[in-house]
Amino acid sequence: MLVDDVRATLAEPMAQELMGARIPARLAYTALDGTPRVVPMGYAWTGSALVMATVAKAPKVAALWANPAVALTVDTDEQPPHMLLVRGRASIEIVDGVPDVFLDGARKLVAPEAWAGFEAGVRALYDRMAVLTVTPTWARLYDFETRVPDVIATQAAARGL
């Protein structure tokens, strides 16, 4: 997929709405044993990358050093679902303390009344964190009203629907 097409998809209002919603990204990667993994993650969108942070010694960090290819989704659970699907590569930076991007991503997921306790807890827990920056190389949006996966559109057309 061309970089301009990825940027255009991620700039669309539905993509921006999904990335701004109280929905975690579900990050998929290949573990060191070769099996797939999916983990929910808080994240921030910078306008060019999805950035999240995790424990520096987390198994996913070692796996991403070995194989930085990732996929992620941000999707709703109502019907019809809205989905943002992204593929890309993750880069890793180990930083001291709790990076702002971790707090930015978590702020969308933690209730306002619980924020102070959450922030104090993570600052007490983490001396170092890994910042994962996912640079998108492919992106798709589906709303299952005007945008559906090609295979569904083909099947519907074949049945005259």
C-alpha positions as CSV (number, residue, x, y, z in Angstrom):
1,M,0.0,0.0,0.0
2,L,1.3,3.5,-0.8
3,V,2.3,5.7,2.0
4,D,-0.1,8.4,0.8
5,D,-3.0,5.9,0.8
6,V,-2.2,4.9,4.4
7,R,-2.0,8.5,5.5
8,A,-5.3,9.3,3.8
9,T,-7.1,6.4,5.4
10,L,-5.8,7.3,8.9
11,A,-6.8,11.0,8.3
12,E,-10.4,10.0,7.6
13,P,-13.0,11.1,10.2
14,M,-13.9,7.5,11.1
15,A,-10.3,6.6,11.8
16,Q,-9.8,9.8,13.8
17,E,-12.9,9.0,15.8
18,L,-11.8,5.4,16.5
19,M,-8.3,6.5,17.5
20,G,-9.8,9.2,19.9
21,A,-12.3,6.8,21.5
22,R,-12.0,5.0,24.8
23,I,-11.0,1.8,22.9
24,P,-7.6,0.1,23.4
25,A,-5.6,-1.0,20.4
26,R,-5.3,-4.8,20.1
27,L,-1.7,-5.3,19.1
28,A,-0.8,-8.5,17.3
29,Y,2.8,-9.8,17.1
30,T,4.8,-13.0,16.8
31,A,6.2,-14.3,20.1
32,L,9.7,-15.7,20.3
33,D,8.3,-19.2,20.2
34,G,6.7,-18.4,16.8
35,T,3.1,-18.4,18.0
36,P,0.8,-15.4,17.5
37,R,-0.1,-13.0,20.4
38,V,-2.6,-10.3,20.8
39,V,-2.6,-7.8,23.7
40,P,-4.8,-4.7,24.4
41,M,-2.7,-1.6,24.7
42,G,-3.4,2.1,25.4
43,Y,-1.9,4.2,22.7
44,A,-1.5,7.7,21.3
45,W,-1.7,8.7,17.7
46,T,0.9,11.3,16.7
47,G,-0.4,12.0,13.2
48,S,2.1,9.6,11.7
49,A,2.5,6.7,14.2
50,L,0.7,4.8,16.9
51,V,2.8,5.0,20.1
52,M,2.4,2.9,23.2
53,A,4.5,1.9,26.1
54,T,5.0,-1.2,28.2
55,V,7.3,-2.7,30.8
56,A,10.9,-2.7,29.4
57,K,11.3,-6.4,30.2
58,A,7.9,-7.5,28.8
59,P,8.0,-10.6,26.6
60,K,6.5,-8.6,23.7
61,V,9.5,-6.2,23.8
62,A,12.0,-9.1,23.2
63,A,9.6,-10.5,20.5
64,L,9.4,-7.1,18.7
65,W,13.2,-6.7,18.8
66,A,13.4,-10.1,16.9
67,N,10.5,-9.4,14.6
68,P,9.1,-5.9,14.4
69,A,6.1,-6.8,12.1
70,V,2.8,-6.0,13.8
71,A,-0.9,-5.6,13.2
72,L,-3.4,-3.8,15.3
73,T,-7.1,-3.1,15.4
74,V,-9.2,-0.5,17.0
75,D,-12.8,-1.5,16.8
76,T,-16.2,-1.0,18.3
77,D,-18.5,-3.8,19.7
78,E,-21.8,-2.4,18.6
79,Q,-23.6,-3.4,15.4
80,P,-22.6,-2.6,12.8
81,P,-19.0,-2.6,14.0
82,H,-16.6,0.1,13.0
83,M,-13.0,-1.2,12.5
84,L,-9.6,0.3,11.9
85,L,-7.1,-2.3,10.8
86,V,-3.4,-1.3,10.7
87,R,-0.2,-3.2,9.7
88,G,3.3,-1.9,10.3
89,R,6.6,-2.1,12.0
90,A,7.4,-1.4,15.6
91,S,10.5,0.4,16.7
92,I,11.5,0.3,20.3
93,E,13.1,2.9,22.6
94,I,13.9,2.1,26.3
95,V,13.3,5.2,28.4
96,D,13.7,6.0,32.1
97,G,10.5,6.6,34.1
98,V,7.0,6.7,32.7
99,P,6.8,8.4,29.4
100,D,4.1,10.9,28.6
101,V,2.9,8.7,25.7
102,F,2.0,6.0,28.2
103,L,-0.1,8.4,30.2
104,D,-1.7,9.9,27.1
105,G,-2.8,6.4,26.0
106,A,-3.9,5.3,29.4
107,R,-5.9,8.5,30.0
108,K,-8.4,7.4,27.3
109,L,-9.0,4.1,29.2
110,V,-8.9,5.1,32.9
111,A,-12.0,6.7,34.4
112,P,-11.3,10.3,35.4
113,E,-12.1,9.6,39.1
114,A,-9.5,6.9,39.1
115,W,-6.8,8.8,37.3
116,A,-4.8,10.2,40.2
117,G,-4.4,6.8,41.8
118,F,-3.6,5.1,38.5
119,E,-0.9,7.7,37.7
120,A,0.7,7.5,41.1
121,G,0.6,3.7,40.9
122,V,2.4,3.5,37.5
123,R,5.0,6.1,38.5
124,A,5.8,4.1,41.7
125,L,6.0,0.8,39.7
126,Y,8.0,1.6,36.6
127,D,11.6,2.7,36.6
128,R,12.0,2.1,32.9
129,M,9.6,1.5,30.0
130,A,9.8,0.5,26.4
131,V,8.2,3.0,24.0
132,L,6.8,1.1,21.0
133,T,6.3,3.2,17.9
134,V,4.2,1.6,15.2
135,T,4.7,3.1,11.8
136,P,1.7,2.1,9.6
137,T,2.5,0.6,6.2
138,W,-1.2,-0.5,5.5
139,A,-4.5,0.6,6.8
140,R,-8.2,-0.2,6.2
141,L,-11.5,1.1,7.6
142,Y,-14.7,-0.9,7.7
143,D,-18.1,0.3,8.9
144,F,-20.2,-2.6,7.4
145,E,-22.6,0.0,5.9
146,T,-20.6,1.7,3.2
147,R,-17.3,-0.1,3.6
148,V,-17.0,-3.9,3.8
149,P,-14.2,-6.3,3.2
150,D,-13.8,-7.1,-0.5
151,V,-14.7,-10.8,0.0
152,I,-18.1,-9.8,1.6
153,A,-18.8,-7.3,-1.2
154,T,-18.0,-10.0,-3.9
155,Q,-20.2,-12.5,-2.2
156,A,-23.1,-10.0,-1.8
157,A,-22.8,-9.0,-5.5
158,A,-22.8,-12.7,-6.6
159,R,-26.1,-13.2,-4.7
160,G,-27.6,-10.0,-6.0
161,L,-27.6,-8.3,-2.6
